[in-house]
Every structure is written in C-alpha cells, then in structure tokens.
Amino acid sequence: MAIAATTTMRGPMVLKDWAQLLLLGAIWGGSFFFARIAVAELPPLVLVLFRVTIAAAALQLYLAVRGPSFRLALPHAGLFFLLALANNVIPFSLIFAGQTELGAGVASVLNSTTPFWTLILANALTSDEKLSWNKLAGIALGIAGTAVMIGPGLVAGLGGPVWAKFALIGASVSYAVALMIARRFKGVPSPVIATGQLTCSTIIMVPVVLLSHGPANLFSASPPVWAAVLGLALLSTAFAYILYFNLVASAGATNASLVTLIVPASAILLGFLFLGERLELFELGGMALIALGLVTIDGRLFGRR
C-alpha cells in the first residue's frame, strides 16, 4: 500500500510502536487473503468498487467525528483524482486480476517490491532522493528476487501464469508513481489524503463498473465473500490507514516502512493456514532475496554491524 507521509525518522521504537507495526503488517497481509476469497465470486473491477466505496464511507465518517475537515481536500480535487488512479484504481484492479490466478502469499511478495520501483522513480524524477550504495544494492537484490520468482514460471509454467505475476509487478510500479504524486500534497493532513483518494476512486469506479458489468447481479455474492469484502474494505483499508497514521506520528515514516517486511509473512501464513496454499521452492528463494533487498535499503541493520 503506497501512502503519503512525511519522511521523518524517529528514534528506536518502543513496545507500543512494535505492537502497532506487527498489527498493521498482519492487517495488510490479510488484504491479500480477503481478496483471494472475494475474487472467487466477484469480478476484479466490482471488487475494487466495493473496496473503495465502503472504505471511503468509513473514513468520511471518521473525519466527521474526529476531524480534520474534508474541505481541506477540495482545492486539490484534480490531484486527488490522479492519486486515486495511481494508488487505488489501477493497482487494486491489477492485484485482484492477478489474484484470480495467484495465491495470497505470492501476490503479497510481488507487491512488496514497491520500494524498489519507488527508489528508481525518485532517483529519476526528484532532486532530493538520490541513490546511495546500499539503495543500489537493495534494488539489485529486489530485482533479482523478482526475476527468480517469475523466471522459472516463465520457462516451466510453475507457480501460476506469468501474466498474473506481471500484473502484481504493475501494481507495485503504480504504487511507486502514486508516491511521487503524493509528494505534491503540501500541508494536507494524511487522513484527508486517504479519504480524498478513496472518495475520488469511488467516483471513478461507479461508471466503470456500470459500463463494464451493468447493475445486475452486483450484489449476488455469497455471505463468506461479503464477509471478505467487508474485511478488505473496513479492516485492511479504512482501519489500516488510521493505524498507519498513528504509527507514523509515533515512530516516524521510516520506522513505519518496516511493515513492508511483515506483510508477505502475514499473507503467506494466512494462505497456508486457511487456503491450503504452498509456495514453490524458487518462490521462497525469490522472497528471501526481496526481503534481503528491503533490509539492505533500510540500512539500519548493516549500519549497526
């Protein structure tokens, strides 16, 4: 999940911060678990509509009760629609399409490559986020891990179709573009940014779904699928954003970014326990390289050593 946030770095995290970090990782890992259940009956675009609409309504209610005012988003309406496309509409559509073929674990690992594409784009498009040696090494490890996860399947048809894996990579690149757009929101509180992008995503998805699927049978899914939709929208989107903002305020955005390492572990565990998923050996190897790349980019572990 790409999220706009400040780039401040705080001191060591306390126990409460670690608890929030682990909970957030579990919740965001659960988004791949919920999506895997929901796409069994709901087309990807319909699932995107329900996710953003329910989450937007929940966050609008949150702002109405807790503040700040949603009026702060109105002067930036055009930019919010761009952010909605890059951070919700496109990546959610690609992820759900990919998850019609891929398990929650594989999807989450491929989605965890977002930091690599973000660093590449930031280096090319900004003047204040240039690559260092540890970032270059981390990107190399991340790309190698992605190649390991996709390559054997390309040759032998293992671990799901290659197009589905590239859909997840495309979602990660879209999240990276969204982070570049989010840098332009100056002085807009993060809860307003989250609510604004989800509200604009809803406005975009309503005509898209009506034109592509029509109004008939949109609500014909079974109760377990609706439970997964609510979990995806309320828990893994609306509540997760609020939890993330609290974590950034308490521990700093850099510490909060460590959640990227936890999400795949959570998704893999949920897929293993409840969906009977298994990872191929080469996928485990690719996951290890991606995790090592993320730790290398973070820099703190090797810095201490």
TASULTA-V654699 format. One record per backbone hydrogen bond with DSSP energy under -1.0 kcal/mol. NH is the residue of the N-H (numbers start at 1). CO is the residue of the C=O. Records with the same first field share a line. If there is no record, write none. Layout:
# TASULTA-V654699
NH=CO, CO
This chain:
# TASULTA-V654699
18=14
19=15
20=16
21=17
22=18
23=19
24=20
25=21
26=22
27=23
28=24
29=25
30=26
33=29
34=30
35=31
36=32
37=33
38=34
39=35
41=38
42=38
47=43
48=44
49=45
50=46
51=47
52=48
53=49
54=50
55=51
56=52
57=53
58=54
59=55
60=56
61=57
62=58
63=59
64=60
65=61
66=62
67=63
72=69
73=70
76=73
77=74
80=76
81=77
82=78
83=79
84=80
85=81
86=82
87=83
88=84
89=84
90=85
92=88
93=89
94=90
95=91
96=92
97=93
98=94
99=95
100=97
101=98
102=98
107=103
108=104
109=105
110=106
111=107
112=108
113=110
114=111
116=113
117=113
118=114
119=115
120=116
121=117
122=118
123=119
124=120
125=121
126=122
136=132
137=133
138=134
139=135
140=136
141=137
142=138
143=139
144=140
145=141
146=142
147=143
148=144
149=145
150=146
151=147
154=150
155=151
156=152
157=153
165=161
166=162
167=163
168=164
169=165
170=166
171=167
172=168
173=169
174=170
175=171
176=172
177=173
178=174
179=175
180=176
181=177
182=178
183=179
184=181
185=182
186=184
193=189
194=190
195=191
196=192
197=193
198=194
199=195
200=196
201=197
202=198
203=199
204=200
205=201
206=202
208=204
209=205
210=206
211=207
212=208
213=209
214=209
218=215
220=217
226=222
227=223
228=224
229=225
230=226
231=227
232=228
233=229
234=230
236=231
238=233
239=234
241=237
242=238
243=239
244=240
245=241
246=242
247=243
248=244
249=245
250=246
251=247
252=248
254=8
256=252
257=253
258=255
259=256
260=257
261=258
262=259
263=259
266=262
267=263
268=264
269=265
270=266
271=267
272=268
273=269
274=270
275=271
277=271
284=280
285=281
286=282
287=283
288=284
289=285
290=286
291=287
292=288
293=289
294=290
295=291
296=292
297=293
298=294
299=295
303=299
304=300
305=301
